[in-house]
Amino acid sequence: MKLHGGLTVNGRAYASGDDIPAVFVYPFFLVHMLAFGASGFFMAYGGVPALFVYMHGGIAILVYTVFYLAIFGRDEVKWMFINAGLGLFGILSQIDWLLSLFGRSVGDYPIYVHVIPFLYFVLYTFLIRHAVVDMLGAREDEARRSRVEYGYVGVSLAFYLLAHFLEG
């Protein structure tokens, strides 16, 4: 994958435009973000004061966004936030499903509590989509990329619908 900004991995500096092995990027960020996202989720919905959740999650989300800009580029990150805005109801249903696993629902909390978990969800699903595109070798092949992205959307929608019906 080609970097859109400078980055250092294990002491090795990569410049904008350099190729970086996806094996350095995805495993680290998928595990790291899952841990921070889970902590943000449990803090937000576990009664931790909102100010602390915003500070803890806000700093992490800012750092992840800076890395995303360096790795994926400004245009991809812009579309991540545009698609998040468009997919707000999908995100809402997924957070509601996750909360249902703990006997709760989105409506049990004031709106400001959902900001950090929603942003983590946006960042994590963005990372998953890019990992799928790269792992299936579709980044540089437009026809293959189109098929992979349609497949990703189809699988995502199926998962969202399944989660919606399992919750309801």
Contact map, one row per residue, 1 for C-alpha under 8 A:
111000000000000000111100000000000000000000000000000000000000000000000000000000000000000000000000000000000000000000000000000000000000010000000000000000000000000000000000
111100000000000111110000000000000000000000000000000000000000000000000011000000000000000000000000000000000000000000000000000000000000000000000000000000000000000000000000
111111000000011111110000000000000000000000000000000000000000000000000111100000000000000000000000000000000000000000000000000000000000000000000000000000000000000000000000
011111000000000110000000000000000000000000000000000000000000000000001111100000000000000000000000000000000000000000000000000000000000000000000000000000000000000000000000
001111100000001110000000000000000000000000000000000000000000000000001110100000000000000000000000000000000000000000000000000000000000000000000000000000000000000000000000
001111110000111100000000000000000000000000000000000000000000000000000100000000000000000000000000000000000000000000000000000000000000000000000000000000000000000000000000
000011111000111100000000000000000000000000000000000000000000000000000110000000000000000000000000000000000000000000000000000000000000000000000000000000000000000000000000
000001111111110000000000000000000000000000000000000000000000000000000000000000000000000000000000000000000000000000000000000000000000000000000000000000000000000000000000
000000111111110000000001000000000000000000000000000000000000000000000000000000000000000000000000000000000000000000000000000000000000000000000000000000000000000000000000
000000011111000000000000000000000000000000000000000000000000000000000000000000000000000000000000000000000000000000000000000000000000000000000000000000000000000000000000
000000011111100000000000000000000000000000000000000000000000000000000000000000000000000000000000000000000000000000000000000000000000000000000000000000000000000000000000
000000011111110000000000000000000000000000000000000000000000000000000000000000000000000000000000000000000000000000000000000000000000000000000000000000000000000000000000
000001111011111000000000000000000000000000000000000000000000000000000000000000000000000000000000000000000000000000000000000000000000000000000000000000000000000000000000
001001111001111101110000000000000000000000000000000000000000000000000000000000000000000000000000000000000000000000000000000000000000000000000000000000000000000000000000
001011100000111111000000000000000000000000000000000000000000000000000000000000000000000000000000000000000000000000000000000000000000000000000000000000000000000000000000
011111100000011111000000000000000000000000000000000000000000000000000100000000000000000000000000000000000000000000000000000000000000000000000000000000000000000000000000
011110000000001111100000000000000000000000000000000000000000000000000000000000000000000000000000000000000000000000000000000000000000000000000000000000000000000000000000
011000000000011111110000000000000000000000000000000000000000000000000000000000000000000000000000000000000000000000000000000000000000000000000000000000000000000000000000
111000000000010011111000000000000000000000000000000000000000000000000000000000000000000000000000000000000000000000000000000000000000000000000000000000000000000000000000
111000000000010001111101000000000000000000000000000000000000000000000000000000000000000000000000000000000000000000000000000000000000000000000000000000000000000000000000
100000000000000000111111100000000000000000000000000000000000000000000000000000000000000000000000000000000000000000000000000000000000000000000000000000000000000000000000
100000000000000000011111110000000000000000000000000000000000000000000000000000000000000000000000000000000000000000000000000000000010010000000000000000000000000000000000
000000000000000000001111111000000000000000000000000000000000000000000000000000000000000000000000000000000000000000000000000000000000000000000000000000000000000000000000
000000001000000000011111111100000000000000000000000000000000000000000000000000000000000000000000000000000000000000000000000000000000000000000000000000000000000000000000
000000000000000000001111111110000000000000000000000000000000000000000000000000000000000000000000000000000000000000000000000000000000000000000000000000000000000000000000
000000000000000000000111111111000000000000000000000000000000000000000000000000000000000000000000000000000000000000000000000000100010000000000000000000000000000000000000
000000000000000000000011111111100000000000000000000000000000000000000000000000000000000000000000000000000000000000000000000000000000000000000000000000000000000000000000
000000000000000000000001111111110000000000000000000000000000000000000000000000000000000000000000000000000000000000000000000000000000000000000000000000000000000000000000
000000000000000000000000111111111100000000000000000000000000000000000000000000000000000000000000000000000000000000000000000000100000000000000000000000000000000000000000
000000000000000000000000011111111100000000000000000000000000000000000000000000000000000000000000000000000000000000000000000100110000000000000000000000000000000000000000
000000000000000000000000001111111110000000000000000000000000000000000000000000000000000000000000000000000000000000000000000000000000000000000000000000000000000000000000
000000000000000000000000000111111111000000000000000000000000000000000000000000000000000000000000000000000000000000000000000000000000000000000000000000000000000000000000
000000000000000000000000000011111111100000000000000000000000000000000000000000000000000000000000000000000000000000000001000100000000000000000000000000000000000000000000
000000000000000000000000000011111111110000000000000000000000000000000000000000000000000000000000000000000000000000000000000100000000000000000000000000000000000000000000
000000000000000000000000000000111111111000000000000000000000000000000000000000000000000000000000000000000000000000000000000000000000000000000000000000000000000000000000
000000000000000000000000000000011111111100000000000000001001000000000000000000000000000000000000000000000000000000000000000000000000000000000000000000000000000000000000
000000000000000000000000000000001111111110000000000000000000000000000000000000000000000000000000000000000000000000001001100000000000000000000000000000000000000000000000
000000000000000000000000000000000111111111000000000000000000000000000000000000000000000000000000000000000000000000000000000000000000000000000000000000000000000000000000
000000000000000000000000000000000011111111100000000000000000000000000000000000000000000000000000000000000000000000000000000000000000000000000000000000000000000000000000
000000000000000000000000000000000001111111110000000010011000000000000000000000000000000000000000000000000000000000011001000000000000000000000000000000000000000000000000
000000000000000000000000000000000000111111111000000000000000000000000000000000000000000000000000000000000000000000011000000000000000000000000000000000000000000000000000
000000000000000000000000000000000000011111111100000000000000000000000000000000000000000000000000000000000000000000000000000000000000000000000000000000000000000000000000
000000000000000000000000000000000000001111111111000010000000000000000000000000000000000000000000000000000000000000000000000000000000000000000000000000000000000000000000
000000000000000000000000000000000000000111111111110010000000000000000000000000000000000000000000000000000000000011011000000000000000000000000000000000000000000000000000
000000000000000000000000000000000000000011111111000000000000000000000000000000000000000000000000000000000000100010000000000000000000000000000000000000000000000000000000
000000000000000000000000000000000000000001111111000000000000000000000000000000000000000000000000000000000000000000000000000000000000000000000000000000000000000000000000
000000000000000000000000000000000000000000111111100000000000000000000000000000000000000000000000000000000000000000000000000000000000000000000000000000000000000000000000
000000000000000000000000000000000000000000111111110110000000000000000000000000000000000000000000000000000000000000000000000000000000000000000000000000000000000000000000
000000000000000000000000000000000000000000010011111110000000000000000000000000000000000000000000000000000000000000000000000000000000000000000000000000000000000000000000
000000000000000000000000000000000000000000010001111111000000000000000000000000000000000000000000000000000000000110000000000000000000000000000000000000000000000000000000
000000000000000000000000000000000000000000000000111111100000000000000000000000000000000000000000000000000000000000000000000000000000000000000000000000000000000000000000
000000000000000000000000000000000000000000000001111111110000000000000000000000000000000000000000000000000000000000000000000000000000000000000000000000000000000000000000
000000000000000000000000000000000000000100110001111111111100000000000000000000000000000000000000000000000000000000010000000000000000000000000000000000000000000000000000
000000000000000000000000000000000000000000000000011111111110000000000000000000000000000000000000000000000000000000010000000000000000000000000000000000000000000000000000
000000000000000000000000000000000000000000000000001111111110000000000000000000000000000000000000000000000000000000000000000000000000000000000000000000000000000000000000
000000000000000000000000000000000000000100000000000111111111000000000000000000000000000000000000000000000000000000000000000000000000000000000000000000000000000000000000
000000000000000000000000000000000001000100000000000011111111100000000000000000000000000000000000000000000000000000010000000000000000000000000000000000000000000000000000
000000000000000000000000000000000000000000000000000011111111110000000000000000000000000000000000000000000000000000010000000000000000000000000000000000000000000000000000
000000000000000000000000000000000000000000000000000001111111111000000000000000000000000000000000000000000000000000000000000000000000000000000000000000000000000000000000
000000000000000000000000000000000001000000000000000000011111111100000000000000000000000000000000000000000000000000000000000000000000000000000000000000000000000000000000
000000000000000000000000000000000000000000000000000000001111111110000000000000000000000000000000000000000000000000000011000000000000000000000000000000000000000000000000
000000000000000000000000000000000000000000000000000000000111111111000000000000000000000000000000000000000000000000000000000000000000000000000000000000000000000000000000
000000000000000000000000000000000000000000000000000000000011111111100000000000000000000000000000000000000000000000000000000000000000000000000000000000000000000000000000
000000000000000000000000000000000000000000000000000000000001111111110000000000000000000000000000000000000000000000000000001000000000000000000000000000000000000000000000
000000000000000000000000000000000000000000000000000000000000111111111000000010000000000000000000000000000000000000000000001000000000000000000000000000000000000000000000
000000000000000000000000000000000000000000000000000000000000011111111100000000000000000000000000000000000000000000000000000000000000000000000000000000000000000000000000
000000000000000000000000000000000000000000000000000000000000001111111110000000000000000000000000000000000000000000000000000000000000000000000000000000000000000000000000
000000000000000000000000000000000000000000000000000000000000000111111111100010000000000000000000000000000000000000000000000000000000000000000000000000000000000000000000
000110000000000000000000000000000000000000000000000000000000000011111111110010000000000000000000000000000000000000000000000000000000000000000000000000000000000000000000
001111100000000100000000000000000000000000000000000000000000000001111111100000000000000000000000000000000000000000000000000000000000000000000000000000000000000000000000
011110100000000000000000000000000000000000000000000000000000000000111111100000000000000000000000000000000000000000000000000000000000000000000000000000000000000000000000
011100000000000000000000000000000000000000000000000000000000000000011111110110000000000000000000000000000000000000000000000000000000000000000000000000000000000000000000
001110000000000000000000000000000000000000000000000000000000000000011111111110000000000000000000000000000000000000000000000000000000000000000000000000000000000000000000
000000000000000000000000000000000000000000000000000000000000000000001001111111000000000000000000000000000000000000000000000000000000000000000000000000000000000000000000
000000000000000000000000000000000000000000000000000000000000000000000000111111100000000000000000000000000000000000000000000000000000000000000000000000000000000000000000
000000000000000000000000000000000000000000000000000000000000000000000001111111110000000000000000000000000000000000000000000000000000000000000000000000000000000000000000
000000000000000000000000000000000000000000000000000000000000000010011001111111111000000000000000000000000000000000000000000000000000000000000000000000000000000000000000
000000000000000000000000000000000000000000000000000000000000000000000000011111111100000000000000000000000000000000000000000000000000000000000000000000000000000000000000
000000000000000000000000000000000000000000000000000000000000000000000000001111111110000000000000000000000000000000000000000000000000000000000000000000000000000000000000
000000000000000000000000000000000000000000000000000000000000000000000000000111111111000000000000000000000000000000000000011001000000000000000000000000000000000000000000
000000000000000000000000000000000000000000000000000000000000000000000000000011111111100000000000000000000000000000000000010000000000000000000000000000000000000000000000
000000000000000000000000000000000000000000000000000000000000000000000000000001111111110000000000000000000000000000000000000000000000000000000000000000000000000000000000
000000000000000000000000000000000000000000000000000000000000000000000000000000111111111000000000000000000000000000000000000000000000000000000000000000000000000000000000
000000000000000000000000000000000000000000000000000000000000000000000000000000011111111100100000000000000000000000000000010000000000000000000000000000000000000000000000
000000000000000000000000000000000000000000000000000000000000000000000000000000001111111100000000000000000000000000000000000000000000000000000000000000000000000000000000
000000000000000000000000000000000000000000000000000000000000000000000000000000000111111110000000000000000000000000000000000000000000000000000000000000000000000000000000
000000000000000000000000000000000000000000000000000000000000000000000000000000000011111111100000000000000000000000000000000000000000000000000000000000000000000000000000
000000000000000000000000000000000000000000000000000000000000000000000000000000000001111111110000000000000000000000000000000000000000000000000000000000000000000000000000
000000000000000000000000000000000000000000000000000000000000000000000000000000000000011111111000000000000000000000000000000000000000000000000000000000000000000000000000
000000000000000000000000000000000000000000000000000000000000000000000000000000000000001111111100000000000000000000000000000000000000000000000000000000000000000100000000
000000000000000000000000000000000000000000000000000000000000000000000000000000000001001111111110000000000000000000000100110000000000000000000000000000000000000000000000
000000000000000000000000000000000000000000000000000000000000000000000000000000000000000111111111000000000100000000000100000000000000000000000000000000000000000000000000
000000000000000000000000000000000000000000000000000000000000000000000000000000000000000011111111100000000000000000000000000000000000000000000000000000000000000100110000
000000000000000000000000000000000000000000000000000000000000000000000000000000000000000001111111110000000000000000000000000000000000000000000000000000000000000100110000
000000000000000000000000000000000000000000000000000000000000000000000000000000000000000000111111111000000100000000001100000000000000000000000000000000000000000000000000
000000000000000000000000000000000000000000000000000000000000000000000000000000000000000000011111111100011100000000000000000000000000000000000000000000000000000000000000
000000000000000000000000000000000000000000000000000000000000000000000000000000000000000000001111111110001000000000000000000000000000000000000000000000000000000000110010
000000000000000000000000000000000000000000000000000000000000000000000000000000000000000000000111111111000000000000000000000000000000000000000000000000000000000000000000
000000000000000000000000000000000000000000000000000000000000000000000000000000000000000000000011111111111100000000000000000000000000000000000000000000000000000000000000
000000000000000000000000000000000000000000000000000000000000000000000000000000000000000000000001111111111000000000000000000000000000000000000000000000000000000000000010
000000000000000000000000000000000000000000000000000000000000000000000000000000000000000000000000111111110000000000000000000000000000000000000000000000000000000000000000
000000000000000000000000000000000000000000000000000000000000000000000000000000000000000000000000011111110000000000000000000000000000000000000000000000000000000000000000
000000000000000000000000000000000000000000000000000000000000000000000000000000000000000000000000001111111000000000000000000000000000000000000000000000000000000000000000
000000000000000000000000000000000000000000000000000000000000000000000000000000000000000000000001001111111101000000000000000000000000000000000000000000000000000000000000
000000000000000000000000000000000000000000000000000000000000000000000000000000000000000000000001101100111111100000000000000000000000000000000000000000000000000000000000
000000000000000000000000000000000000000000000000000000000000000000000000000000000000000000010011001000011111100001000000000000000000000000000000000000000000000000000000
000000000000000000000000000000000000000000000000000000000000000000000000000000000000000000000000000000001111110000000000000000000000000000000000000000000000000000000000
000000000000000000000000000000000000000000000000000000000000000000000000000000000000000000000000000000011111110000000000000000000000000000000000000000000000000000000000
000000000000000000000000000000000000000000001000000000000000000000000000000000000000000000000000000000001111111011000000000000000000000000000000000000000000000000000000
000000000000000000000000000000000000000000000000000000000000000000000000000000000000000000000000000000000011111111000000000000000000000000000000000000000000000000000000
000000000000000000000000000000000000000000000000000000000000000000000000000000000000000000000000000000000000111111100000000000000000000000000000000000000000000000000000
000000000000000000000000000000000000000000000000010000000000000000000000000000000000000000000000000000000000011111100000000000000000000000000000000000000000000000000000
000000000000000000000000000000000000000000011000010000000000000000000000000000000000000000000000000000000000111111111000000000000000000000000000000000000000000000000000
000000000000000000000000000000000000000000010000000000000000000000000000000000000000000000000000000000000100111111111100000000000000000000000000000000000000000000000000
000000000000000000000000000000000000000000000000000000000000000000000000000000000000000000000000000000000000001111111110000000000000000000000000000000000000000000000000
000000000000000000000000000000000000000110010000000011001100000000000000000000000000000000000000000000000000000011111111000000000000000000000000000000000000000000000000
000000000000000000000000000000000000100110010000000000000000000000000000000000000000000000000010000000000000000011111111100000000000000000000000000000000000000000000000
000000000000000000000000000000000000000000000000000000000000000000000000000000000000000000110010000000000000000001111111110000000000000000000000000000000000000000000000
000000000000000000000000000000000000000000000000000000000000100000000000000000000000000000000000000000000000000000111111111000000000000000000000000000000000000000000000
000000000000000000000000000000001000100100000000000000000000100000000000000000000000000000000000000000000000000000011111111100000000000000000000000000000000000000000000
000000000000000000000000000000000000100000000000000000000000000000000000000000000000000000100000000000000000000000001111111110000000000000000000000000000000000000000000
000000000000000000000000000000000000000000000000000000000000000000000000000000011001000000100000000000000000000000000111111111000000000000000000000000000000000000000000
000000000000000000000000000000000000000000000000000000000000000110000000000000010000000000000000000000000000000000000011111111100000000000000000000000000000000000000000
000000000000000000000000000001001100000000000000000000000000000000000000000000000000000000000000000000000000000000000001111111110000000000000000000000000000000000000000
000000000000000000000000000000000000000000000000000000000000000000000000000000000000000000000000000000000000000000000000111111111000000000000000000000000000000000000000
000000000000000000000000000000000000000000000000000000000000000000000000000000010000000000000000000000000000000000000000011111111100000000000000000000000000000000000000
000000000000000000000000010011000000000000000000000000000000000000000000000000000000000000000000000000000000000000000000001111111110000000000000000000000000000000000000
000000000000000000000000000001000000000000000000000000000000000000000000000000000000000000000000000000000000000000000000000111111111000000000000000000000000000000000000
000000000000000000000000000000000000000000000000000000000000000000000000000000000000000000000000000000000000000000000000000011111111100000000000000010010000000000000000
000000000000000000000000000000000000000000000000000000000000000000000000000000000000000000000000000000000000000000000000000001111111110000000000000000000000000000000000
000000000000000000000100010000000000000000000000000000000000000000000000000000000000000000000000000000000000000000000000000000111111111000000000000000000000000000000000
000000000000000000000000000000000000000000000000000000000000000000000000000000000000000000000000000000000000000000000000000000011111111100000000000100010000000000000000
000000000000000000000000000000000000000000000000000000000000000000000000000000000000000000000000000000000000000000000000000000001111111111100000100110000000000000000000
100000000000000000000100000000000000000000000000000000000000000000000000000000000000000000000000000000000000000000000000000000000111111111100000000000000000000000000000
000000000000000000000000000000000000000000000000000000000000000000000000000000000000000000000000000000000000000000000000000000000011111111000000000000000000000000000000
000000000000000000000000000000000000000000000000000000000000000000000000000000000000000000000000000000000000000000000000000000000001111111000000000100000000000000000000
000000000000000000000000000000000000000000000000000000000000000000000000000000000000000000000000000000000000000000000000000000000000111111111000000000000000000000000000
000000000000000000000000000000000000000000000000000000000000000000000000000000000000000000000000000000000000000000000000000000000000111111111101100100000000000000000000
000000000000000000000000000000000000000000000000000000000000000000000000000000000000000000000000000000000000000000000000000000000000110011111100100000000000000000000000
000000000000000000000000000000000000000000000000000000000000000000000000000000000000000000000000000000000000000000000000000000000000000011111100100000000000000000000000
000000000000000000000000000000000000000000000000000000000000000000000000000000000000000000000000000000000000000000000000000000000000000011111111100000000000000000000000
000000000000000000000000000000000000000000000000000000000000000000000000000000000000000000000000000000000000000000000000000000000000000001111111110000000000000000000000
000000000000000000000000000000000000000000000000000000000000000000000000000000000000000000000000000000000000000000000000000000000000000000001111111000000000000000000000
000000000000000000000000000000000000000000000000000000000000000000000000000000000000000000000000000000000000000000000000000000000000000001001111111100000000000000000000
000000000000000000000000000000000000000000000000000000000000000000000000000000000000000000000000000000000000000000000000000000000000100001111111111110000000000000000000
000000000000000000000000000000000000000000000000000000000000000000000000000000000000000000000000000000000000000000000000000000000000000000000111111111000000000000000000
000000000000000000000000000000000000000000000000000000000000000000000000000000000000000000000000000000000000000000000000000000000000000000000011111111100000000000000000
000000000000000000000000000000000000000000000000000000000000000000000000000000000000000000000000000000000000000000000000000000000001100101000001111111110000000000000000
000000000000000000000000000000000000000000000000000000000000000000000000000000000000000000000000000000000000000000000000000000001000100000000000111111111000000000000000
000000000000000000000000000000000000000000000000000000000000000000000000000000000000000000000000000000000000000000000000000000000000000000000000011111111100000000000000
000000000000000000000000000000000000000000000000000000000000000000000000000000000000000000000000000000000000000000000000000000000000000000000000001111111110000000000000
000000000000000000000000000000000000000000000000000000000000000000000000000000000000000000000000000000000000000000000000000000001001000000000000000111111111000000000000
000000000000000000000000000000000000000000000000000000000000000000000000000000000000000000000000000000000000000000000000000000000000000000000000000011111111100000000000
000000000000000000000000000000000000000000000000000000000000000000000000000000000000000000000000000000000000000000000000000000000000000000000000000001111111110000000000
000000000000000000000000000000000000000000000000000000000000000000000000000000000000000000000000000000000000000000000000000000000000000000000000000000111111111000000000
000000000000000000000000000000000000000000000000000000000000000000000000000000000000000000000000000000000000000000000000000000000000000000000000000000011111111100000000
000000000000000000000000000000000000000000000000000000000000000000000000000000000000000000000000000000000000000000000000000000000000000000000000000000001111111110000000
000000000000000000000000000000000000000000000000000000000000000000000000000000000000000000000000000000000000000000000000000000000000000000000000000000000111111111000000
000000000000000000000000000000000000000000000000000000000000000000000000000000000000000000000000000000000000000000000000000000000000000000000000000000000011111111100000
000000000000000000000000000000000000000000000000000000000000000000000000000000000000000001001100000000000000000000000000000000000000000000000000000000000001111111110000
000000000000000000000000000000000000000000000000000000000000000000000000000000000000000000000000000000000000000000000000000000000000000000000000000000000000111111111000
000000000000000000000000000000000000000000000000000000000000000000000000000000000000000000000000000000000000000000000000000000000000000000000000000000000000011111111100
000000000000000000000000000000000000000000000000000000000000000000000000000000000000000000001100100000000000000000000000000000000000000000000000000000000000001111111110
000000000000000000000000000000000000000000000000000000000000000000000000000000000000000000001100100000000000000000000000000000000000000000000000000000000000000111111111
000000000000000000000000000000000000000000000000000000000000000000000000000000000000000000000000000000000000000000000000000000000000000000000000000000000000000011111111
000000000000000000000000000000000000000000000000000000000000000000000000000000000000000000000000000000000000000000000000000000000000000000000000000000000000000001111111
000000000000000000000000000000000000000000000000000000000000000000000000000000000000000000000000100100000000000000000000000000000000000000000000000000000000000000111111
000000000000000000000000000000000000000000000000000000000000000000000000000000000000000000000000000000000000000000000000000000000000000000000000000000000000000000011111
